[in-house]
């Protein structure tokens, strides 16, 4: 059994050259149903770089990330929560009462909504149905950092995903992929350098 961390890195394009400004780390991950993946990230509400490194979307001095399923790595638009079928085969070890849909909502909103209607670890007033104020289009009112979930996969599958805030059809393209194979043996075959990796 392996434990993996899925995090976010970011910064001004000059500071991170030749990398992208924001990215998931690692951006391609192959795991088995015996493995665990902790999806989490940190951001900032107050970084003061004197306009050096403040090239992200949203309010100045802030960093935000989220994670939403999309149908193909070449696309730039997420699937709706209803269409995001990957989460049907995912459990949270940090919120055992959370459904796959609850996990998807939490990751899509950076924790602003911790579930659809509340769980043992998510007060109803902080859920999608319970919050009075809706999330801002650029997630300015979402938490900068998110503990996320420790995930256990119950079936094989794959998902391409993106961050909707750090995505403006240029070098700012925060995307990733995960492949899950049933069992405990993992064989990875790289098809190309464009993250066209499959689990054999």
C-alpha positions in Angstrom: 0.0 0.0 0.0 1.3 3.4 -1.0 0.4 6.9 0.4 0.4 9.8 -2.1 0.1 13.5 -1.7 -1.6 15.6 -4.4 -0.7 19.3 -3.9 -0.5 22.6 -5.7 2.5 24.8 -6.6 2.4 28.3 -7.9 4.2 31.6 -8.5 5.1 34.1 -11.1 6.1 32.5 -14.5 9.6 34.0 -14.2 10.1 32.7 -10.7 9.0 29.1 -11.7 10.6 29.0 -15.2 10.3 26.7 -17.1 7.3 25.5 -15.2 3.7 26.8 -15.4 2.5 29.4 -12.9 0.2 27.0 -11.1 0.2 23.3 -11.3 -0.8 20.1 -9.5 2.1 18.1 -8.0 2.3 15.5 -9.3 0.2 16.3 -12.4 0.0 12.7 -13.5 -0.6 9.9 -10.9 -1.2 6.2 -11.3 -2.4 4.3 -8.2 -4.1 1.0 -7.2 -7.3 0.4 -5.2 -5.0 -0.5 -2.3 -3.4 3.0 -2.3 -4.4 6.2 -0.5 -4.2 9.7 -2.0 -4.4 12.9 0.1 -5.6 15.8 -2.0 -4.7 19.1 -0.3 -3.3 22.5 -1.0 -2.2 25.8 0.6 -2.7 29.3 -0.7 -2.5 32.9 0.5 -4.7 35.9 1.3 -1.9 38.3 2.0 1.2 37.6 -0.1 2.7 41.0 -0.8 5.3 40.7 -3.6 5.1 44.3 -4.8 3.4 43.1 -8.0 6.2 40.5 -8.5 4.5 37.1 -8.6 1.0 38.5 -8.3 -0.1 37.2 -11.8 -2.9 34.8 -10.7 -6.6 35.3 -11.3 -8.8 36.9 -8.6 -8.0 39.5 -6.0 -4.4 40.8 -5.8 -2.3 39.1 -3.1 -4.4 35.9 -3.2 -3.9 32.3 -4.3 -6.8 29.8 -4.8 -7.1 26.3 -6.2 -9.8 23.8 -6.7 -10.2 20.5 -8.5 -12.9 19.6 -11.0 -13.3 16.6 -13.3 -13.2 17.2 -17.1 -13.7 14.8 -19.9 -10.3 15.1 -21.6 -6.9 16.6 -20.7 -7.1 18.7 -23.9 -10.2 20.5 -22.8 -10.5 23.7 -20.7 -13.9 23.3 -19.2 -15.0 21.2 -16.2 -17.8 18.7 -16.1 -20.7 19.5 -13.9 -20.9 17.8 -10.5 -23.7 15.6 -11.8 -21.6 14.5 -14.8 -18.5 13.9 -12.6 -18.9 10.1 -12.5 -15.3 9.3 -11.2 -16.3 10.1 -7.7 -18.8 7.2 -7.6 -15.8 5.0 -6.9 -14.1 7.1 -4.2 -14.4 7.1 -0.4 -13.0 9.7 2.1 -11.1 8.3 5.1 -11.2 11.8 6.7 -15.0 12.1 6.4 -16.4 8.6 6.3 -20.0 10.0 6.0 -19.2 11.9 2.8 -20.5 10.5 -0.5 -18.6 10.8 -3.7 -20.7 13.8 -4.6 -19.8 15.4 -1.2 -16.1 14.9 -2.0 -16.5 16.4 -5.5 -18.3 19.5 -4.1 -15.7 20.1 -1.5 -12.8 19.9 -4.0 -14.6 21.9 -6.6 -15.2 24.8 -4.1 -11.9 24.5 -2.2 -13.9 23.6 0.9 -16.2 26.6 0.8 -18.9 24.0 0.6 -17.8 21.0 2.6 -20.6 18.8 1.3 -24.0 18.9 -0.4 -26.1 19.0 2.7 -23.9 18.2 5.7 -22.0 15.2 7.1 -20.6 14.1 10.4 -17.6 16.3 9.8 -19.3 19.0 7.8 -21.9 21.3 9.5 -25.0 21.8 7.4 -24.5 25.6 7.5 -21.3 25.2 5.6 -22.7 22.9 3.0 -24.0 23.7 -0.6 -27.6 23.7 0.6 -26.9 25.5 3.9 -24.7 28.4 3.0 -26.5 31.7 2.5 -23.8 33.3 0.4 -22.7 31.6 -2.8 -19.1 31.1 -3.9 -17.6 33.9 -5.9 -16.9 33.2 -9.6 -13.1 33.4 -9.0 -13.3 31.8 -5.5 -12.2 35.0 -3.8 -14.4 34.1 -0.8 -13.2 30.5 -0.7 -10.5 29.3 1.8 -6.9 29.9 0.6 -5.9 26.5 2.0 -7.8 23.3 2.0 -7.1 20.1 4.0 -9.1 18.2 1.5 -9.6 14.4 1.8 -7.6 11.3 2.2 -9.1 9.2 -0.6 -9.5 5.4 -1.0 -10.6 4.1 -4.4 -13.1 1.3 -4.6 -12.9 0.6 -8.3 -10.7 1.1 -11.3 -11.1 4.2 -13.3 -9.4 7.4 -14.5 -10.0 11.1 -14.3 -8.7 14.3 -16.0 -9.2 17.4 -13.9 -8.4 21.1 -13.8 -8.5 24.1 -11.5 -11.1 26.6 -12.8 -9.5 29.7 -11.4 -5.9 29.1 -12.6 -6.9 28.5 -16.2 -6.9 31.3 -18.8 -6.0 29.5 -22.1 -2.3 30.4 -21.9 0.7 29.2 -19.8 -1.7 29.3 -16.8 -3.3 25.9 -17.3 -3.6 23.9 -14.0 -4.5 20.4 -15.0 -3.8 16.8 -14.0 -4.8 13.2 -14.5 -5.2 10.1 -12.2 -5.5 6.5 -13.1 -6.7 3.8 -10.7 -6.1 0.1 -11.2 -7.8 -2.6 -9.3 -5.6 -4.7 -7.0 -2.2 -4.0 -5.6 0.1 -4.3 -8.6 0.8 -1.3 -10.8 2.3 -1.3 -14.2 2.5 2.1 -16.0 3.1 2.5 -19.7 3.8 6.0 -21.1 2.2 6.6 -24.5 3.6 10.1 -25.1 4.9 13.2 -23.3 1.4 14.7 -23.2 0.3 12.8 -20.1 -1.2 10.0 -22.2 -0.3 7.4 -19.6 -2.4 4.3 -19.0 -2.4 1.7 -16.3 -1.9 -1.7 -17.8 
